[in-house]
Amino acid sequence: MKKLITVMILLAALTGNWALSGLVFAETSGKETTKTSVITEAPSIVGETGALIDAKTGTVLYNKGMDLQREPASTTKIITGLLAIENLPLDKVVTIDGETPFTDGSRIYLIEGEQITVEDLLYALFLSSANDAAVALAIEMAGSVEDFAVMMNQKAKELGAKNTNFVNPNGLHADGHLTTSYDLAVIAKAAMENPTFRKYVTTYKHTIEPTNKQEEPRYLYNTNRLLYDEKTKVSVNGVLRTAKYDGVTGIKTGYTGQAGGCLVAGASRDGTELIAVVMKSTDSGRFGDSIALLDWGFENYHTVKLVDKGQELSTGKVTKGAEKTVSLVTARDGYVTLPTGQAADQIKTVVKTVDKLTAPLAKGQEAGSADFFQDGGLVGSVSLVSAEAVKEGGLFTGLGNFGKGLGKVAVVVLIAAAAVTSAAGGLLYIRHVNIKRRKLRRQQRALRAMNREKEQLYYNRGKYMNR
């Protein structure tokens, strides 16, 4: 009996040590402990899949099937809007084509030939979730929905999406139009780093003034209840609460019969910003799910800033440059995500730089990294870049730079040695020229002698030929 109890204790101890590695801090069930804090049990959500990440570090805090593909519905419009902001002037006037007005689902009823600005189309995209606005923007950027889908997938991959395939710009049901909770989270993280995007997704109301085809203004209201709705009650871990959420930063709703209720929601509190993603939930469940995830994230984690953008952390050696060294600074602010109660003094920063930089060197050229470690595990990183440009140096730049680190006597010796070497080189060159001239004179004398012999043979040829 004692042996059985011992085995059970050992198994329990081993099981208790099983924890997520890398940058994923919590799964959907169970508890996780740290040296200074205890992570409370993760919430249970209605959605089939979900994820919660730190918007500054990208650290995954919650994972419920976050890599399983599902239809994203109108959360698709996050990447559509981001591409439009990056590629189109906001004041550009778009003339609506003949295809756009026939778009299904939610829309602002654009008319063929109607002229409307990119800015108004973006408000329609983000607030009213207008499918026709998404198509109009896609055609304006790429010429067709099909070609725009190529742009969407390329952008998604650049941002770190792993299991995404977009077919259209609005998220209407289509075969193969799939993404994951994790991919939506990383796309949203990048989008929220754009101030213009952030402005749109935090706007509650906008009015589109009359156009050449519409005599009446169109009033748009945001579909994201977390921004404003103090009347609607949603279930959060079994408790009814108002949908409006303190500190919400957007960002986009989605719903179709096939996709169910989807929501990408952001919120910020006390310097920590989180992004929650819920897919295949219910219409009201997506809001309750998001509130539960955000509450749990703020309760258990916080973001800590370790370095400022532009902070000098090292210097790099430059070869063939007008300067022999260059300052290496951080390319951006550096953050880590820590459990509540843990401080930055538990993080070790390791600076790594390239062995050699060669001029010409551009300002902002990557030259290393500052890596953040906790208990031997990498928890964050920020690139180091050159603080200024370094031009390529001239012939004597290396000597000049080298001389800066030497005494005056050593510099004089170097200059004298250089003068002697130059003089010796000059004498050798003169000797070489003289030898070449003597050889040339001998060749010329021999050639003249040969010519004289030829002339004698020519004038006396009869004498030799007739004998």
C-alpha positions in Angstrom: 0.0 0.0 0.0 2.9 2.4 0.9 4.5 1.7 -2.5 1.2 2.5 -4.3 0.9 5.8 -2.4 4.5 6.7 -3.3 3.9 6.1 -7.0 0.8 8.2 -7.0 2.6 11.1 -5.3 5.4 10.9 -7.9 3.0 10.9 -10.8 1.2 13.9 -9.3 4.4 15.8 -8.9 5.4 15.1 -12.5 2.0 16.1 -13.8 2.2 19.3 -11.9 5.4 20.2 -13.6 4.0 19.9 -17.1 3.5 23.5 -18.3 3.5 25.3 -21.6 6.8 26.3 -23.0 7.9 29.2 -25.2 5.6 32.2 -25.3 2.2 30.4 -24.6 1.3 31.0 -21.0 -2.0 29.3 -20.5 -4.4 26.7 -22.1 -8.1 26.7 -21.7 -8.1 24.6 -18.5 -5.9 24.0 -15.5 -3.8 26.3 -13.4 -0.2 27.5 -13.8 2.0 28.9 -11.1 5.1 31.1 -11.1 7.6 32.0 -8.5 5.7 35.0 -7.3 2.1 34.5 -8.5 -0.6 32.0 -9.3 -2.5 32.1 -12.6 -6.2 31.7 -12.0 -8.2 29.1 -14.0 -8.8 30.2 -17.5 -12.4 30.9 -18.5 -14.6 28.6 -20.5 -16.0 30.2 -23.6 -18.9 29.4 -26.0 -16.8 29.9 -29.1 -15.3 26.8 -30.7 -11.9 28.4 -30.9 -10.3 31.4 -29.2 -7.0 33.2 -28.4 -5.8 36.0 -26.2 -2.5 37.8 -26.9 -0.5 40.7 -25.5 -0.9 43.4 -28.2 2.6 44.8 -27.5 4.6 41.5 -27.3 2.5 39.1 -29.2 2.7 36.6 -26.3 -0.1 34.1 -26.4 -1.9 34.0 -23.0 -4.9 31.8 -23.8 -5.4 29.1 -26.4 -8.5 27.2 -27.2 -7.9 25.5 -30.6 -6.3 28.7 -31.8 -4.7 27.0 -34.9 -8.0 25.3 -36.1 -9.3 26.8 -39.3 -12.8 28.5 -39.2 -14.6 31.0 -41.3 -13.9 34.5 -40.1 -17.0 36.3 -41.4 -16.5 40.1 -41.4 -13.4 40.0 -39.2 -11.9 39.5 -42.7 -12.3 43.3 -43.1 -9.4 43.9 -40.7 -6.9 43.1 -43.4 -9.0 44.7 -46.1 -9.1 48.0 -44.3 -5.4 47.8 -43.3 -4.4 47.3 -47.0 -6.6 50.2 -48.1 -5.1 52.5 -45.5 -1.6 51.5 -46.6 -2.2 51.8 -50.3 -4.9 54.5 -51.0 -5.0 58.2 -50.1 -7.9 58.8 -47.7 -9.2 61.7 -49.8 -9.2 59.8 -53.1 -12.6 59.7 -54.8 -13.6 56.2 -55.9 -16.1 55.8 -58.7 -18.3 52.7 -58.0 -18.1 50.0 -60.8 -21.0 47.9 -62.1 -20.1 44.8 -59.9 -20.0 46.3 -56.4 -23.7 47.2 -56.0 -24.7 43.6 -56.3 -22.8 42.5 -53.2 -24.9 40.5 -50.7 -25.3 40.9 -47.0 -24.8 44.1 -44.9 -24.1 47.1 -47.1 -24.6 50.8 -47.6 -26.2 50.4 -51.0 -23.6 51.9 -53.3 -24.8 52.7 -56.8 -22.9 52.3 -60.1 -21.2 55.5 -61.0 -21.5 56.9 -57.4 -18.4 58.9 -56.3 -17.3 58.4 -52.7 -14.0 58.9 -50.8 -11.8 56.2 -49.5 -12.3 57.6 -46.0 -16.1 57.2 -46.2 -15.7 53.6 -47.6 -13.4 52.8 -44.6 -16.0 54.1 -42.1 -18.6 52.0 -43.9 -16.3 49.0 -43.8 -15.5 49.2 -40.1 -18.6 50.6 -38.5 -21.5 49.2 -40.6 -19.4 46.2 -41.8 -20.5 47.0 -45.3 -19.7 44.2 -47.8 -20.1 46.5 -50.8 -17.6 49.0 -49.4 -15.1 46.1 -49.1 -15.6 45.1 -52.7 -15.2 48.7 -53.9 -11.9 49.1 -52.0 -10.7 45.8 -53.3 -11.4 46.6 -56.9 -9.9 50.1 -56.5 -6.6 48.5 -55.2 -6.3 45.4 -57.4 -8.7 45.7 -60.2 -10.7 42.6 -59.2 -11.7 40.6 -56.1 -9.6 37.7 -57.2 -6.4 39.7 -57.5 -7.1 41.5 -54.2 -7.3 38.1 -52.5 -3.7 37.5 -53.6 -2.7 40.8 -51.9 -4.6 39.8 -48.8 -2.9 36.4 -48.5 0.6 37.9 -49.1 0.0 40.5 -46.4 -1.3 37.9 -44.0 1.8 35.8 -44.5 4.0 38.8 -44.0 2.3 39.6 -40.7 2.9 36.0 -39.4 -0.4 34.2 -40.3 0.2 30.5 -40.6 -3.1 28.9 -41.6 -5.0 31.6 -43.5 -6.5 31.6 -47.0 -8.7 34.6 -48.0 -10.9 34.4 -51.0 -12.8 37.7 -50.8 -12.5 41.0 -49.0 -15.6 40.9 -46.9 -15.9 37.5 -45.3 -19.1 36.3 -47.1 -19.3 32.5 -47.1 -17.0 31.0 -49.8 -15.3 27.7 -50.1 -11.7 27.9 -48.8 -12.2 31.2 -47.1 -10.6 30.2 -43.8 -8.3 31.5 -41.0 -7.6 30.8 -37.3 -8.0 32.6 -34.0 -4.2 32.9 -33.8 -3.8 34.3 -37.3 -6.6 36.9 -36.7 -4.8 37.9 -33.5 -1.5 38.6 -35.2 -3.2 40.4 -38.1 -5.1 42.6 -35.6 -1.9 43.2 -33.6 -0.2 44.7 -36.7 -3.3 46.6 -37.7 -3.6 48.2 -34.3 0.0 49.5 -34.6 -1.3 51.8 -37.4 -2.8 55.0 -35.8 -5.2 55.6 -38.7 -6.6 52.0 -38.4 -7.0 52.5 -34.7 -9.0 55.7 -35.3 -11.6 54.0 -37.4 -12.2 50.9 -35.2 -12.7 53.1 -32.1 -15.3 55.4 -33.8 -18.9 54.9 -32.8 -20.8 57.0 -35.3 -20.1 58.6 -38.7 -22.2 60.3 -41.4 -21.6 59.9 -45.1 -22.9 63.1 -46.7 -25.0 63.1 -49.9 -23.1 62.0 -53.1 -23.7 62.5 -56.8 -26.0 59.4 -56.6 -27.5 59.6 -53.1 -29.6 62.7 -52.0 -29.8 61.7 -48.4 -26.9 61.3 -45.8 -26.1 57.8 -44.6 -25.7 57.4 -40.8 -23.3 54.7 -39.7 -23.0 53.0 -36.3 -20.4 50.6 -35.0 -21.5 47.0 -34.7 -19.1 46.4 -31.8 -21.2 46.5 -28.7 -18.1 46.6 -26.4 -17.6 50.3 -27.5 -20.9 51.7 -26.3 -23.8 49.3 -25.4 -24.8 49.9 -21.8 -28.3 48.3 -22.2 -27.6 44.9 -23.7 -26.7 42.2 -21.2 -24.4 39.4 -22.0 -23.4 36.3 -20.1 -19.8 36.4 -18.8 -18.9 33.2 -17.0 -22.5 32.8 -16.1 -23.0 36.3 -14.9 -25.1 38.9 -16.8 -23.2 42.1 -17.5 -23.5 45.1 -19.8 -21.8 44.7 -23.2 -19.8 47.9 -22.9 -16.3 47.2 -21.7 -13.9 49.6 -19.9 -10.8 50.5 -21.9 -12.0 48.9 -25.2 -9.9 49.8 -28.3 -12.1 48.1 -31.0 -11.8 46.3 -33.2 -14.1 44.2 -35.5 -17.2 42.0 -35.4 -18.2 39.2 -37.8 -21.3 37.0 -38.2 -22.7 34.7 -40.9 -24.8 31.6 -40.7 -21.8 29.4 -41.5 -19.2 31.2 -39.4 -21.4 31.9 -36.4 -20.5 34.8 -34.1 -16.9 36.1 -34.4 -15.2 38.9 -32.7 -11.7 40.4 -32.5 -11.7 42.7 -29.4 -9.0 44.9 -28.0 -8.7 46.7 -24.7 -6.1 48.6 -22.7 -5.6 49.1 -19.0 -2.7 50.5 -17.0 -0.2 50.2 -19.9 -1.2 46.6 -20.8 -3.1 46.1 -24.0 -4.7 42.8 -25.0 -6.4 41.3 -28.1 -9.0 38.6 -27.7 -10.3 36.5 -30.6 -13.4 34.3 -30.6 -14.6 32.3 -33.6 -17.7 30.1 -34.1 -19.6 31.5 -31.1 -23.1 32.9 -30.9 -24.3 36.4 -31.7 -24.3 37.4 -28.0 -21.8 34.8 -26.9 -18.9 36.4 -28.8 -19.2 39.5 -26.7 -19.5 37.6 -23.4 -16.6 35.3 -24.5 -14.4 38.4 -25.3 -15.2 40.1 -22.0 -14.3 36.9 -20.1 -11.0 36.5 -21.9 -10.0 40.2 -21.4 -11.0 40.2 -17.7 -8.9 37.0 -17.1 -5.9 38.5 -19.0 -5.9 41.7 -17.1 -6.3 39.9 -13.8 -3.3 37.5 -14.4 -0.8 39.4 -16.7 0.8 42.7 -17.2 3.1 44.2 -19.8 6.5 45.6 -18.7 8.6 48.0 -20.7 12.3 47.1 -20.6 13.9 49.5 -23.2 12.8 52.6 -25.1 13.0 53.0 -28.9 16.3 54.6 -29.9 18.1 53.6 -26.7 21.8 52.9 -27.2 22.7 49.5 -26.0 26.0 48.8 -27.8 28.5 50.0 -30.4 29.5 48.2 -33.6 32.9 48.2 -35.4 32.8 49.5 -38.9 35.4 48.5 -41.5 36.2 50.7 -44.6 34.2 53.5 -43.1 34.8 57.2 -42.5 34.1 56.3 -38.8 35.4 53.2 -37.1 32.4 52.7 -34.8 28.7 53.3 -34.8 26.1 53.5 -32.0 23.6 50.6 -32.0 20.1 51.6 -30.7 16.8 49.7 -30.3 14.6 49.7 -33.3 11.4 50.0 -31.1 10.2 49.9 -27.6 11.0 46.6 -25.9 8.3 44.8 -23.8 7.8 41.5 -22.1 4.6 40.0 -20.7 4.8 38.8 -17.1 2.3 37.3 -14.7 0.8 39.7 -12.2 3.2 40.2 -9.3 6.4 39.6 -11.3 8.7 42.6 -12.0 11.3 43.5 -14.6 14.2 42.7 -12.3 13.5 39.0 -13.0 14.4 39.5 -16.7 17.9 39.2 -18.0 18.8 41.2 -21.1 21.4 39.8 -23.4 22.8 42.0 -26.2 24.1 40.3 -29.4 25.8 42.2 -32.2 27.1 41.2 -35.6 30.9 40.7 -35.7 31.6 43.2 -38.4 29.9 46.1 -40.2 31.2 47.3 -43.6 30.7 50.8 -44.9 28.8 52.3 -46.5 26.3 51.7 -43.7 22.7 53.0 -43.8 21.0 54.5 -40.9 18.7 52.0 -39.3 20.5 49.0 -40.7 20.0 45.9 -38.5 23.1 45.0 -36.6 22.0 42.8 -33.7 19.4 42.2 -31.0 18.6 42.6 -27.4 17.1 39.4 -26.1 15.1 39.1 -22.9 15.3 35.9 -20.9 13.4 34.6 -17.9 14.6 31.5 -16.1 16.7 30.7 -19.2 13.8 31.0 -21.6 13.5 33.6 -24.3 10.4 35.8 -23.6 11.0 38.8 -25.9 13.4 40.4 -28.3 14.0 43.8 -30.0 16.3 44.5 -33.0 19.4 46.7 -32.7 20.0 49.1 -35.6 22.7 51.7 -36.6 22.0 55.1 -35.1 23.4 56.9 -38.1 24.7 56.4 -41.6 28.5 55.8 -42.1 30.0 56.7 -45.4 32.8 54.7 -47.0 36.2 56.0 -46.1 39.0 57.2 -48.4 42.5 55.8 -48.9 44.0 57.1 -45.6 40.8 56.8 -43.5 42.0 53.6 -41.9 45.2 55.2 -40.8 43.4 58.3 -39.6 41.0 56.3 -37.5 43.7 54.1 -36.2 45.7 57.2 -35.2 42.9 58.5 -33.0 43.7 55.7 -30.5 47.5 56.2 -30.5 49.8 58.7 -29.0 51.4 61.6 -30.9 54.8 59.8 -31.1 53.2 56.8 -32.7 51.4 58.9 -35.2 54.7 60.7 -36.1 56.4 57.3 -36.6 53.6 56.1 -38.8 53.7 59.2 -40.9 57.5 59.0 -41.3 57.2 55.3 -42.2 54.6 56.2 -44.8 56.9 58.9 -46.2 59.9 56.5 -46.4 57.7 53.9 -48.1 56.4 56.4 -50.6 59.9 57.6 -51.4 61.2 54.1 -51.9 58.3 53.4 -54.1 59.1 56.5 -56.2 62.7 55.4 -56.7 61.7 52.0 -57.7 59.3 53.4 -60.2 62.0 55.7 -61.7 64.4 52.8 -62.0 61.7 50.8 -63.7 61.1 53.6 -66.3 64.9 54.0 -67.0 65.3 50.3 -67.7 62.3 50.3 -70.0 63.7 53.3 -71.9 67.1 51.6 -72.4 65.4 48.5 -73.7 63.4 50.6 -76.1 66.6 52.4 -77.5 68.3 49.0 -78.1 65.3 47.8 -80.0 65.2 50.9 -82.1 69.0 50.6 -82.9 68.6 47.0 -84.0 65.6 47.9 -86.2 67.5 50.7 -88.0 70.4 48.3 -88.7 68.0 45.7 -90.2 66.5 48.4 -92.4 70.0 49.4 -93.7 70.8 45.8 -94.6 67.4 45.5 -96.4 68.2 48.6 -98.5 71.6 47.3 -99.5 70.1 44.1 -100.7 67.4 45.9 -102.7 69.9 48.2 -104.6 72.3 45.4 -105.3 69.7 42.7 -106.1 70.8 42.5 -109.8 74.3 41.7 -108.7 73.2 38.8 -106.6 70.4 37.5 -108.9 72.5 37.3 -112.1 75.5 35.6 -110.8 
